[in-house]
């Protein structure tokens, strides 16, 4: 779009007419800017409609204000963009994309504005702090190739490698033309930090990931597991056995070793300074036993599980009740411990979802509240994960969540504007 601006006023010897090409601005953005310069306010429709088009238009207005140093316009557009983003977090992605796209178009004819792009910075910080409620709530629909590359390469994003890959994969699914861009940026994601099941069943099937890269990641994962300290893995600590060789840490084995479909096996490997065979602690049917790995029929200690354990706890060896069979007494005590990762995950599961059939009804008692249930029966409009992902707005200002604006500048910021018919 093009503008013709006529400068008149004090200090101007004669009126001059200049023509500006603004490749980044739509006609809606130009109309809204003219409206602001005449009324000191953005159009109500633009501020009231919380959607992608409105936010992109505001970002263009914001860039126009930065380009021509119209401070009042910059301030109003910035505040309005924050209001819209706070109402619909996924629109932070649209704002970020528009800032990158508009600036790129602007640089074709003009230099970059001297002022900081605060809208872009605010949108990026919002995505960094809350990728789940922005990028993975439909935000990737608004991104072009330059934007997704900037996001995947960003080192401050509060997301693990799985989440970053999921963001990229979601964006690629929007169109086949995205595959080539994804091939260039996927190298910024460390595949060896993604779980093996996801690597085999999802990542391996993606067009933008080379099969050799998946194989290399799986190999690195195996190497990391091999070098992992035994007490960081799922293990059983055996203590107090009369046969001292039996005592020690038994690590859970995931692969099939031939005991059957329901097998649960923990292995104690000899240390560098030990000269003894490997021992296995395992569950067969309803009996836990400890035997040399070279001869599982030679049971040294065992304990019968009288009640069939639930599937989720079947792998937990009993601590007490062991008997000496073909070994020196006394029998050991066995303490099962989860892996470090599972222990950390279990600590985070502190919230239980409400019964959907009771949602909105208050059946709570004082005992419920004392036991940690403080929702008081109110209908939940947002999930706990969504609330925890809301960004912290340390730079909160009073006008961020409503539309009032005290304009201090006037139309004299730019002089007289002439729009040709």
C-alpha positions in Angstrom: 0.0 0.0 0.0 1.1 3.6 -0.6 0.6 6.8 1.3 1.0 10.4 0.3 1.9 12.6 3.3 1.8 16.4 3.2 3.8 18.1 6.0 2.5 21.5 7.0 2.9 23.6 10.2 5.2 25.8 12.2 8.8 25.6 10.9 7.9 24.2 7.5 8.7 26.7 4.8 6.4 25.2 2.2 4.1 22.2 2.1 5.7 19.1 0.7 4.1 16.0 -0.7 5.9 12.7 -0.2 4.8 9.2 -1.4 5.5 6.2 0.8 5.3 2.6 -0.1 4.3 0.5 2.9 4.5 -3.2 1.7 3.7 -4.5 5.2 0.4 -2.7 5.8 -3.1 -3.7 4.6 -5.8 -1.2 3.8 -7.5 -2.0 7.1 -4.3 -1.1 9.0 -4.0 2.2 7.0 -7.6 3.1 7.6 -7.3 2.3 11.4 -4.2 4.5 11.6 -5.9 7.4 9.9 -8.8 6.9 12.3 -6.4 7.1 15.3 -4.7 10.2 14.0 -8.1 11.9 13.7 -9.8 10.6 16.9 -6.9 9.7 19.2 -8.3 6.2 19.5 -8.3 2.9 17.5 -11.6 1.8 16.0 -13.8 0.0 18.6 -14.3 -3.0 16.2 -10.6 -3.5 16.0 -10.2 -3.6 19.8 -13.3 -5.7 20.4 -12.7 -8.5 17.9 -10.3 -11.0 19.4 -9.1 -12.9 16.3 -6.0 -13.3 14.1 -6.9 -10.6 11.6 -7.4 -7.9 14.3 -4.2 -8.7 16.0 -2.2 -8.8 12.7 -3.7 -5.4 11.8 -2.7 -4.0 15.2 0.9 -5.2 14.7 1.0 -3.4 11.4 -0.3 -0.2 13.0 2.4 -0.7 15.7 5.1 -1.0 13.1 3.8 2.1 11.3 4.1 4.1 14.5 7.7 2.9 15.1 8.6 3.7 11.5 7.4 7.3 11.7 8.2 7.8 15.5 4.5 8.4 16.4 4.8 7.6 20.1 1.1 7.8 21.0 0.3 5.3 18.2 3.0 2.9 19.2 1.8 3.0 22.8 -1.9 2.4 22.0 -1.1 -0.4 19.5 1.2 -2.1 22.0 -1.4 -2.0 24.8 -4.2 -3.2 22.6 -2.1 -6.1 21.4 -1.4 -7.2 25.0 -5.1 -7.1 25.8 -5.9 -9.4 22.9 -3.1 -11.8 23.6 -4.1 -12.0 27.3 -7.7 -12.8 26.2 -6.6 -15.5 23.7 -3.1 -16.8 24.5 -2.6 -18.7 21.2 -2.8 -15.4 19.4 0.7 -14.6 20.7 1.8 -16.8 17.8 0.0 -14.7 15.3 1.5 -11.5 16.8 5.0 -13.0 16.7 4.6 -14.1 13.1 3.2 -10.8 11.9 6.1 -8.9 13.6 8.7 -11.1 11.8 6.8 -10.9 8.4 6.1 -7.2 8.6 9.7 -6.3 9.5 11.0 -8.5 6.7 8.8 -6.6 4.2 9.8 -3.3 5.7 13.5 -4.0 5.3 13.0 -4.3 1.5 12.6 -0.5 1.3 13.5 1.0 4.6 16.0 0.4 7.5 14.8 -1.2 10.7 13.2 1.2 13.2 15.5 2.3 16.0 13.0 1.4 18.7 12.6 -2.1 20.3 9.9 -4.3 18.9 8.0 -4.7 22.2 5.1 -6.6 20.7 7.4 -9.3 19.3 9.3 -9.5 22.6 6.0 -9.8 24.6 4.6 -12.5 22.3 7.9 -14.5 22.4 8.0 -14.3 26.2 4.4 -15.5 26.3 5.2 -18.5 24.1 8.4 -19.3 26.1 6.6 -19.4 29.4 3.5 -21.2 28.1 4.1 -23.3 24.9 1.3 -25.7 25.7 -1.4 -23.0 25.8 -0.1 -21.0 22.9 1.8 -23.1 20.2 -0.1 -26.3 21.0 -3.5 -24.7 21.3 -3.7 -23.9 17.5 -0.9 -21.3 17.5 1.2 -23.2 15.0 -1.6 -22.4 12.4 -0.4 -18.8 12.4 3.3 -19.4 11.7 5.3 -19.1 8.5 8.7 -20.7 7.9 10.7 -17.9 9.4 8.6 -17.9 12.6 8.8 -21.7 13.2 12.5 -21.6 12.6 13.0 -18.8 15.2 10.8 -20.8 17.7 12.5 -24.2 17.3 16.0 -22.5 17.5 15.0 -20.6 20.6 17.0 -21.8 23.6 14.8 -20.2 26.3 11.6 -22.0 25.4 10.2 -23.7 28.6 9.7 -27.1 26.8 11.5 -30.4 26.6 12.7 -32.0 23.4 9.5 -34.0 23.0 7.3 -30.9 23.2 9.5 -29.0 20.7 9.3 -31.9 18.3 5.5 -32.1 18.8 5.3 -28.4 18.0 7.4 -28.8 14.8 5.4 -31.9 13.7 2.1 -30.2 14.3 3.2 -27.3 12.1 4.5 -29.7 9.3 1.0 -31.4 9.2 -0.5 -28.1 8.0 1.0 -28.5 4.5 3.5 -30.5 2.5 5.4 -27.4 1.7 6.5 -27.2 5.3 8.5 -30.4 5.1 11.7 -28.8 3.6 11.8 -26.1 6.3 11.3 -28.8 9.0 14.3 -30.8 7.6 16.5 -27.7 8.2 15.4 -26.9 11.7 14.9 -30.4 13.2 18.6 -30.6 13.9 18.1 -28.1 16.7 16.1 -30.8 18.6 18.1 -33.4 20.4 16.3 -36.7 19.5 18.2 -38.7 22.1 16.2 -36.9 24.9 12.9 -38.3 23.5 11.4 -41.6 24.7 12.3 -44.6 22.6 8.6 -45.6 22.0 7.9 -42.1 20.5 11.1 -42.3 18.4 10.1 -45.6 17.0 6.4 -45.0 16.4 6.2 -41.3 15.6 9.5 -39.7 14.8 10.7 -42.5 12.6 7.6 -42.1 10.4 8.0 -38.3 9.9 9.1 -37.2 6.4 11.5 -34.6 7.7 13.6 -36.9 9.9 16.2 -39.2 8.4 16.1 -42.8 9.6 19.8 -42.7 10.3 19.2 -39.8 12.8 16.6 -41.9 14.7 19.0 -44.9 14.8 21.8 -42.7 16.1 19.4 -41.3 18.8 18.4 -44.8 19.9 22.0 -45.9 20.1 22.9 -42.8 22.2 19.9 -43.6 24.5 21.2 -47.1 25.1 24.7 -45.8 25.8 23.3 -43.3 28.4 21.3 -46.1 30.0 24.3 -48.3 30.2 26.3 -45.5 31.9 23.4 -44.6 34.3 24.0 -45.2 37.9 22.1 -48.3 39.2 20.4 -46.4 41.9 18.9 -44.0 39.3 17.1 -47.0 37.6 14.2 -49.0 38.9 15.9 -51.4 41.3 15.6 -53.6 44.4 18.0 -53.2 47.3 18.7 -56.6 48.9 20.1 -56.5 52.4 20.8 -58.9 55.3 21.1 -62.2 53.5 23.3 -64.8 55.1 25.0 -65.3 51.8 26.8 -62.0 51.4 27.1 -62.3 47.7 23.4 -61.9 47.4 23.3 -58.5 49.0 23.4 -55.4 46.7 21.4 -53.5 44.1 19.3 -55.5 41.5 18.4 -53.5 38.4 15.2 -54.0 36.5 15.7 -55.7 33.1 13.3 -54.6 30.3 14.1 -57.1 27.6 12.7 -60.6 27.4 15.1 -63.2 28.9 13.0 -66.3 28.4 11.1 -66.7 31.6 7.6 -66.1 30.1 5.2 -63.3 29.2 4.6 -62.3 32.8 8.2 -62.2 33.9 9.6 -59.5 36.1 13.4 -59.7 36.4 16.0 -57.7 38.4 19.7 -58.5 37.9 22.7 -57.9 40.2 25.9 -57.7 38.2 29.2 -58.2 40.0 31.3 -55.1 40.6 34.8 -54.7 39.3 36.3 -56.0 42.5 33.9 -58.9 42.9 34.4 -62.5 41.7 31.0 -63.9 41.8 28.2 -64.9 39.3 25.3 -62.7 38.3 22.2 -63.1 40.4 18.6 -62.7 39.4 15.6 -61.6 41.5 12.5 -62.4 39.7 8.8 -63.2 39.8 7.3 -66.4 38.2 3.6 -66.9 38.7 3.1 -66.0 42.3 6.6 -66.7 43.6 9.4 -64.3 44.0 12.9 -65.9 44.0 16.6 -65.2 44.0 18.8 -67.5 42.0 22.1 -67.5 40.1 21.5 -66.4 36.5 23.3 -69.5 35.2 20.7 -71.8 36.9 17.3 -70.4 37.7 16.3 -73.8 39.1 18.7 -73.3 42.0 16.5 -71.1 44.2 18.4 -69.6 47.1 15.7 -67.5 48.7 12.0 -67.1 47.8 8.7 -65.7 49.0 5.1 -66.6 47.9 2.7 -63.8 47.1 -0.5 -65.0 48.6 -2.7 -62.4 46.8 -2.3 -61.6 43.2 -1.0 -58.0 43.0 -2.6 -55.5 40.7 -0.9 -55.1 37.3 0.5 -51.7 38.1 2.3 -53.0 41.2 3.2 -56.5 40.0 6.9 -55.5 39.5 7.3 -54.4 43.2 9.2 -57.1 45.0 7.9 -57.8 48.6 10.1 -56.4 51.4 9.5 -59.1 54.0 8.5 -62.7 54.2 11.5 -64.2 52.4 12.6 -67.8 53.3 15.9 -69.5 52.9 15.8 -72.4 50.4 19.3 -73.4 49.2 21.5 -70.8 50.9 22.8 -69.6 54.2 20.3 -67.9 56.5 19.0 -65.5 57.5 16.9 -64.5 54.4 17.1 -61.0 53.1 14.8 -58.0 53.1 14.2 -56.5 49.7 13.3 -52.8 49.2 11.9 -51.9 45.8 12.6 -48.4 44.4 11.2 -46.7 41.3 13.5 -45.1 38.7 14.5 -41.5 39.2 12.3 -40.3 36.4 9.2 -42.2 37.6 9.7 -41.0 41.1 9.9 -37.4 39.9 6.7 -37.9 37.8 4.8 -39.4 40.7 5.6 -36.3 42.9 3.9 -34.1 40.3 0.6 -36.1 40.3 -0.8 -34.2 43.2 -4.2 -33.3 41.6 -7.1 -35.7 41.0 -9.6 -34.8 38.3 -13.2 -34.3 39.6 -16.0 -36.7 38.9 -17.6 -35.3 35.7 -21.1 -36.4 36.9 -20.7 -34.2 40.0 -19.2 -31.2 38.2 -20.8 -28.0 39.4 -22.4 -29.6 42.5 -21.0 -28.9 45.9 -20.6 -32.2 47.8 -17.6 -31.1 49.7 -17.2 -31.3 53.5 -14.7 -29.9 56.0 -12.9 -33.2 55.8 -12.4 -32.9 52.1 -10.9 -29.4 52.4 -8.7 -30.6 55.2 -7.5 -33.4 53.0 -6.3 -30.9 50.3 -9.5 -30.4 48.1 -9.9 -26.7 48.0 -12.0 -26.2 44.8 -15.2 -25.8 47.0 -17.3 -27.4 44.3 -17.2 -24.5 41.8 -17.2 -25.3 38.1 -13.7 -25.4 36.6 -13.4 -23.2 33.6 -9.7 -23.9 33.1 -7.7 -27.0 33.8 -4.9 -27.0 36.4 -2.3 -27.5 33.7 -3.7 -24.4 31.8 -3.6 -22.3 34.9 -0.1 -23.4 35.8 1.0 -22.5 32.3 -0.3 -18.9 32.4 2.6 -16.5 32.0 3.7 -14.2 34.8 3.2 -10.6 33.8 5.9 -8.9 35.8 5.5 -5.7 33.7 1.7 -5.5 34.4 0.2 -2.2 33.8 -3.2 -1.0 34.7 -4.5 -0.7 31.1 -3.4 -4.1 30.0 -6.8 -5.7 30.5 -9.2 -2.9 29.4 -9.3 -0.5 26.6 -9.2 2.9 28.3 -6.3 5.0 27.1 -5.2 8.5 28.1 -3.8 10.0 25.0 -1.1 12.6 25.7 0.0 13.3 22.1 -1.9 14.9 19.3 -2.2 14.8 15.6 0.7 17.3 15.5 2.9 14.3 15.7 2.7 13.9 12.0 1.2 17.0 10.6 -1.3 17.0 7.8 -2.1 13.8 5.9 -3.4 13.9 2.4 -4.9 10.6 0.9 -5.4 10.8 -2.9 -8.7 9.6 -4.2 
